[in-house]
Amino acid sequence: MTIQEAQSNFERLKSNTEVKSEIRTYQSFINILSELDARTFTETELNKIQDQLAKIEFDSVTKKKSIHFLKQLNTFKSFLKTEFSLVGKNYYTGLGMSLGMALGMSLGISFMSLIGISLSMTGGMIAGMILGMFIGQTKDKEAEKENRVLSSIGSM
């Protein structure tokens, strides 16, 4: 299935529903497919994308469409990340902040005996978050220079 065919299928599904969660999911798919359509891919890469799109069952789902297509959307985003290293905007910043807070808090706990429990945990968490955010922003800028950012994906 080509990108354009998948896009038209999602447009059709979107026009045939009034459920807001389904509409959001379909619109997310449409936005991602539009961005992919504007990019240049090799024949092999395009075949991989088309194979992944062919796995999406458009007409066989009758109950719980929103859950089915949300799972398909997450699978497709994961596919784009693993196969093509395409990430959402500020992906690395969010990841860096999360990891920084966790590591900062654990380092703060290890220094607890030196400066007190509340100050060490809070200070470690804040320092880790700031450091993680800085590293993440650097990685996000690098990904943007390499044209690996899809703005419609969000932060994934």
N, C-alpha and C positions, 0 to 999 in steps of 0.2 A: 504494500500500500504506500503510495507516495505521500509526501508531506501535504500537498494540496488536497488530496482525497481525504486524508484524516481531518484536515482543517474543515472541509465542507461537511463531513460527518458530524463534527462537533458543533458546527453552526446549525445544522439541522436539529440535533438533539437540544441545543440551547433554545431554539425557537419553539420546540414542542413541549417545553416544561414551564412551570411557574414556581417551582420549588427553588428558593434562593440558594441553598447549599449546592444544588446541582448546577445552577447557572454560574456560580462562582468557580466551580471545578471546571466546567466546560470552557469558561472564559480564560482560566489559567492555561488550559491546554491550547486554546486558540492563540494566546499571546506567545507562548513558547514556540509553537509551530511557525508563527509569523517571523519570529526572530531567527529560527533555524532556516527558514526559506530564504531569508535575506543573506545568509552566510554562504560562503563557497566551501564545498566539501569535495573530497576526491570521490571517485566512483565507489571505492571500497567502503568509505565512511558513509556515503549515502545509502549503500545497500544495507549496512548495519542498522541505520536509523529506520529504513523501510521495513526491515525484518522485525524490529522492535514494535513498530506501529502496527504491523500485521497481527501481532499477538493480542491486540486490544479487541475485545468482543463488543461490537457496537449494538447488535440487534438481539442477541440471545438473552440479555439481562432484562427481567421484567420486574423483579422486586429489589428494593434497596439499591437503586441505581446510584445514588449519591455515594454510598460506601464503596460500591464496586469501582466507580470511576475515580474516586479519591485514592484508592489503593493503586489503580493503574497510573494515576498521575505521579504518585510517590515513587513507583517503580520506574517510570520513565525519567523522572528527575535523577534518580539514583544511577540509572543507565548513562545519562548524559555526563554525570560527574565521574563515573568510573571509566567509561570508554573514551571520553573526549576532554576530560578535566574541566568541563564547563561548570562554573559555580555561580551562585546568585550574588547580587550586590551585597557588600559588607559581610560575606560569608566568613572570611578569616578573622575579621574584627570580632564578631560574635563568638567564634570558636576560641579565639585567644583570650577574650575576657572571661569566658567560662572556665577555661583551664587555669588561667591566672588566678582567679578567685579561689579555686580548689587548692592549687599548689601553695598559694600565699597563706591560706588559712592553715594548711598543714605545717608550713614552715613557722607560722606564728605560734602554733601550739608547741612546737619543739623549743621555741625561745620563751615559753610561758614563765618559766622559773626566773628569768632575768628581769622582765619588765612588768609582769602581772598579766592575768588571764584576759581581761577584757581588752586591754590596750594591745596586747600581742596578737590576738585573733583578728581584731578589727584592723589594726595596722597592716598585718600580713595580707589580709583579704584585699584591702584598698591598694596596697603596693602591687600585689599580684595582678589585680584587675587593670591597673594603669599600664604595667609592663606588658600584659597580654594584649591590651588594646593597641599599644604602640606597635608591637610585633605584627598583630593582625592587620593593622592599617597598611603597614609596609608590604605585607603579602597581598593585600587587596590591590594596591597600586601596581604591584608586579603582575598580577593576574590581568588587570585592565590593560596594561601595556602589551601583554601577550594575546589580547583579544579573547580571553577565556571567560568573560563575564556576560551572563544573560540577565538583563535587568528585569525581565518578567518572571524569573524564578523566585525572586525575593532572596532571603538569606538562607534558604534551603534548610 
